[in-house]
Amino acid sequence: MSFLIDVPLLFVAGVLINYVSVRFLMGRLGPGPTHDHIVLYLCGAVLVVFYLFSISLFLDLPWVEPMWRMLGARSGIDWQVNSGVFHFNAVWPPGREMVGVAILAFVSYPFSLWLGAQAGIILYGAHEGQTGMVGLLWFEKDPRTLPPPPGFSPSGQAGEKKP
């Protein structure tokens, strides 16, 4: 996790959470949980994981040392701030500016996850029967088997009555 990639990852996670909820979990968990409950629980679990790793990296806790070493960083805070792309002087203890940036980034986590979940609703719908924008882009069934629209006549004469 790093400040550079956390926000886009959380957005994508929000979209995937909505997709999984609508396509795989709705109706299979019994009559109790609604779409909103499922999305809320999954988003909460994702946020716990992101906060756990991100704050641990920022605080340079020893249990995440194998992770930042594998990523080629000098420390957890170095990976969190620079992400292997930038070269800011990220050392422990961080300055006031660095702490301010970290707080701003951590506060943006739920918002970016929520935005992703909203995008997922637009793309995939919020209920089992809804297809969202993705359903408008292509047919999930063969279009030749769909019923004709009202007022359509195969002969080309609209509104023609058949005996």
Buried (B, 14 or more C-beta within 10 A) or exposed (E): BBBBEBBEBBBBBBBBBBBBBBEEBBEEEEEEBBBEEBBBBBBEEBBEEBBEBBBBBBBBEEEBBEBBEEBEBEBBBBBBBBBEEEEEEBBEEBEEEBEEBBEEBBEBBBEBBBBBBBBBBEBBBBEEEEBBEEEEEEEEEEEEEEEEEEEEEEEEEEEEEEE
